[in-house]
Amino acid sequence: PDFPHISIPVSEKEGVELEEENNLFISVGEYPVYDKDSYDFMEKDDNVSVAYEEVLDDIVDNKKVLDIGTGAYMDWALLSVELGASKAVGVEAMESTYKLAKENLEKFKYKKYVELHNCLSTKFETEEKFDVCVSEIIGCIGGSEGAEVSINDAKKRLLKEGAKIVPYSCQTYVAGVCLEELVDNIQFHPSAVGYINNIFLHNGSPFDLRLALRKEIDPSKVDA
């Protein structure tokens, strides 16, 4: 079918937060390309941080924790140790992210209780069994980062019977929208340009990216 196309400009404003205007960005997580800006952006998601901390605070005391896709800041591995875990192991597949995580781990005051490994969790080998598995590999759309494969493999090989898994489920909701009717003055955030180019470079050529709207919308305009 011949789908209509619209041209979307890049904002010329510098220093504008993503949520301040009707800005488009890339659906972060499903493409194996991250940079410091990407991780710093995710670090600002207070809703996620609070939810994880509340859950981990109840279950990690004196437990062994496996953090799949630990990321540059090893958030949940380090937090688990701060909350009383006896040990935390972070697994990170991307080499560049692993190097950032290694640097950050060196600054952590309880680093003797933390291990970091550069591999896919499905390739991680150990004789240990873990009490808790924590991850943030759901993606903007459930399954876009391969969480099902990674978590099911961990359940079979790496976790104790009855181990706690955080998060243990997710739901993705779908609704039809018309972008032009949904928001006014839609534009790409300036920081998206370099990120898009890096994704295309990694892929070898341009392709249709999944995008994310970084602002709340009027529910009455959604055909749910």
N, C-alpha and C positions, 0 to 999 in steps of 0.2 A: 504493500500500500504506500501511497505517496503522502507521508505525514508532513504537516506544516512545520516550518522551522522559524524560529525567531532569533534575532541577534541580541545578545546580552552584553552590555558594556562592562568594563572594569572600573570600579570606583577610583576616582582620582584623589580621594581624601586619604591622607596618611594618619596613622595612629588611631583609626576608628575600630572600636571593638566589634566583633562579629555580630553581636546581638543588638547593636545600636541602630542598625538600618536593615533594610530588606536585602541582606547579602546572601548570595549563594556561596557554598563551599563544596569541597569534595566529600563524599561519604567516607570518612576516615575509618580505616581498619581493614577494609577488604582488599586493599592493594598493598603489596609488600614494600612500600616506600614510606619511610618516616624520616623526619629530621627533628632538630631540637624544638623548632616552633610547634610541630605537631604534638610532641609530648608536653610542652608547656601549655598548649591549648587544653589538652585532656586533663592536666593537673588542676585546671581552674573549675572543673565540674564538681562543685561542692555537694550536689545532691548525691552523686555516685560515691564520693569519699565518705560522707556521713553514713550512708546505707551500709557500705562495706565494713566500716569501723564498728558499727553497732552489732552486726552479725558476728564478726571475728572476735570481738570482745567476749562474747558468750561461749565460744567453742575452742579457742586455741591454747588456753592455759595448760602448760606442761605437755603440749602435743607437738608432733612432727607435722610440718606444713609443707606442701608442694605447691609452688606458684608457677602455673603454666603460662608462658608468654609474659614473663615478669616485667619487660619493658625497661626503658632507660633509667627510671628512678626506683625500680624494684619495690613499688609502693606497698604491695600486700605482703610480700616476704618480710620486709623490714618492719612494717606495722605489726605483723604477727609476733615477731620477736619482742617488740616493745610491749605488746600486750601479754607476754608471758610464755610464748611458745618455746619449747626446749630446743627446737632447731627449725630452720626454714631453708628450703632448697628452691632456688629460682632457675627456671629453664627458659632460655631465649634463643630463638632460631636465627635471627638476623645478626650478621657479624657486626655491622656498624652499631646496632643497638646494644649488643653484648659489650662492646668496648666502652660505651657510655655508662652502662650499668656497672661495669668493673670499676670505673673511676669513682662513681658515686658510692659504691660499696666500701671503698677504701676510707671514706669519710665517716662511715657509720660506726658509732661507738660500741655497738654490740656485734661487730662483724665476725667474731669468732664463732657465733652461733648460726652463721649464714653461709651457704654454698651457692655458687653460680656456675651454670653449665651452658655452653654454646652449642645447642642442637635442638632439633625438633623433639617435643616431648615423646613422640612415638618412637624415637630412636634412643631415648634416654634409658640407660641400663643401670640398675642398682639392686642390691640385695635388700635394701630397706623397704619398709612398707609405711605409708603415711596415714595419719589420722584425719587430716584435713586437706582438701584440694581446693585451691582458690585460683580464679582466672578472671581475666577481663578480655575474652576473645569472642564475645557474642557478635560484635559488629553493629552497625546501624540497622541492619536487617538480620534477624536471627539466623545464624548459620553461615553468614557471609565470610567469617574467618575460620571456618572449619571446626567449630567448637565440638560438634557431635562426635567427630572422629577422635579428636584429642581426648575428650573426657571419657568416652567409652573405652579407649585404650588404657587410660589411667586406671579405670575401675577394674579392668582385667588383670593388669600387671603391677601397678604401683601402689594401690590403696589397700588398707586393711578392710576387712569385712565390716560394713556399717559405717564407713568413713563419711564425714560430712563434706558436701560439695557446695561451693559458693561461686556463682549462683547455681541453683539446682534446676532451674527451668527458665524459659523465656517465651514471650508471645510477640508476634509481629502482626500489627493491624494494617490493613490495606484499604485505601479509599481513593476514588477518582477525583482529580482536581484539574482545573485549567490554570496554568501558571499565570497567564496574563490577567485573569480575573481574580486571582488569589491575592496578589500584592501589587502595590504601585512602585514604580521606580526600582524594579529588580536589577541587581548588579552583582558582579563578582567582587569579593573582597580582594584587595591588592595582593595579599599574601598567597592567594590561591594560584596565581600565575606560575610562580616558580615550582610549586608543588605539582601542578598539572604537567608541566614540562618534564619533571623528574619521573613521573609515572609513565608518560609516553616514551621517555628514553629507556626506562626499564623494560617496557613492553616491546620496544623496537619500532613502534609506529603509533600514530594516533588511533583512538577508538572511542566508542561512546561510553563516557564515564557516568557512573551513578552520582547524582548530586544531592546535597542536603541544604535545606532552607534554614538559616540560622536565626529564625525569629518566630515567635508565636503567631498563629494565624487565627482568623475569625472562623470558629467552627461552623457557622451558618453557610460558609462558602465551600464546605466539603461535602461531596456526594457520598455519604457513608451508607 
